[in-house]
Each structure stands twice: as C-alpha cells, then as structure tokens.
Amino acid sequence: MDNNKVDNSLGNELKTEEKREKAKGDKNNIRSKKKSNHNEIKLLIKGLSDENGLVRRNHAEALAKVGTAALPELIKALLNSKNVIQRRAAAKTLKLVEDPTALPHLIKALTNDSDSVVQFSAAGAIAIFGEAAVKHLIIVLENQEHTEMQYGLAAWCLEFIGAKAPNAIKKAAKSKNTNVKSAAISALEEHIRQSQDQEAIQLVESAINDTAENVQIEAIKLVGKLYRIESFIPSLILKLKNKNPDIRKSSVLSLMQLNINDALNPLKDLLKVEQDKNVRAIIKLAIKKLKTKRLKN
C-alpha cells in the first residue's frame, strides 16, 4: 500500500474526528450558555420579590434587556407566584419587555388575580399593545362574570389605546354588547379630536339616543369633552328632560363644560321641577357659570 495514501487517509480521519469533537464542544458550549442564561433569568426573576423597590426596578430593567427569552419565567411568576410583590413586579416588567405574546397571560392576571394592584399593573401593560390588545379587552367587557373594577380597567385600556387603533375602536362602538359599546364610545375622544372623523362623530351622535342608558351617558360625557360640535347641542338640551337622573346630570355637566348659552333658560326650567339633590346642585352651578360668562360678554 502507498504510504502517502495511508498518511492522507489517516490525516482525513483525524480532521473528521477533530470536526466532530469541535461540533460536540460547540453544542456543549451552547447548552452551557443556555443553562447559564436560564439561571441568570431565574436569579433576576427572584429579585422581583425584593422588598426594596429600587432593587426590583433594577431587576426589571435587566429582564427587559434580556427580552423575549425572559417571557416564560416572567409569565410563570405573574400567574403562579405566591408572592404578591413578585406578581406585581412581573406585570410591570412585561410592560417593559413589550412582547404582545404576553397579552393572554396579562388578561388572565387582570381577570383572575386576587390582588387589585396586580390587576392595575396588568392593565397598564395591556394598554401599551394598542390594536393587538383590543380584541382581548372586548372579551373581558363581554363577560358578565367580571367585577366592576375589571370592567373599568378594560374600559380604561381601550381609552388609552384610542387614536392608536381607530378602526378597531369604531368597530367596537357598533357592538351589540352595551359594556363594549359604551367603553368604545368613550375611547373615541382622542381620535375625534385629532381627525374630526365623521364616521366616529356619527357613532357618538347615534349613541346619545341609544336604547342602553350607560351608552347614552358615555356619549353625553364625551360630547362635553370635545370641541363644540353644533349638531350635538339640541340633543344635549333635550336630554335635560330625561327620566334618568344620571342622564340629566351628565347633560347639565356637558352643557356647562361647553358654555352653551342657549341652555340657560332650559336649565332654569329644569331647576323648578328637579327633585334629585345632586342634579339640582349641578344645575345651580351650571346656571351660575353661564350667567357669569354672559355678563363678561
């Protein structure tokens, strides 16, 4: 046998073996690195239960830099930790990580956690995800088993999202569910301010006369927060005669906020017959404000 061929063959086998060993070494290094990273994440997660707020903040920021790789442990802490401080901090940290795959878990914390601060923190994280969060929030609002506070937090999230997802909010404002509809109407404020979107304005106008009183109230409140839109004023004045004191009260407040001079006489007429003490007090305040404005002019 040719010695050169033998040498070449052995040389090739050695090179192949070296490559195999190197590949094994690389894999071991990757495993070791992953294990190390996982241990670091677990250590940072543990720091979220520290009683010192600054320590928790430092750990949260470090986890935010780790990013998506920290999600499994963060979600585990959020949903399963017996330490309420850690659950609160996990919700706040998920807000910093900004990965929308955390949304279903944050919704679960909002609706299932026994601690109100965890619920608030989860809502704060949910709200940053904009349009991606809307469908999850609608499910919360549609469910009749949640608490008033949970409905309120979901509605707040929609309002925070507002102009970032106008089409999704407008679609929600057409819902047959009154919780969803009233929350969506309220959430249209910033979008209408920015765009004067006629479709959105028409949705509000329709909501003022909705069959559901909670939808009416949210629409009336919204009108008072907007720039003066003339088409809404006659509807607000008519609402002063509504049988529901909350609707009358909301109407008075909106007319006062908008400084509607034409409402002065209807408000005086209402004061003569109004029985509700709270509504009477607001009517008097509105009349005083409108009279002062008239004198200045």
Secondary structure, 3 states (H helix, E strand, C coil): CCHHHHHHHHHHHHHHHHHHHHHHHHHHHHHHHHHHHHHHHHHHHHHCCCCCHHHHHHHHHHHHHHHHHHHHHHHHHHHHCCCHHHHHHHHHHHHHHCCHHHHHHHHHHHHHCCCHHHHHHHHHHHHCCCHHHHHHHHHHHHCCCCCHHHHHHHHHHHHHHHHHCHHHHHHHCCCCCHHHHHHHHHHCHHHHHHHCCHHHHHHHHHHHCCCCHHHHHHHHHHHHHCCCCHHHHHHHHHHHHCCCHHHHHHHHHHHHHCCCHHHHHHHHHHHHHCCCHHHHHHHHHHHHHHHHHHHHC
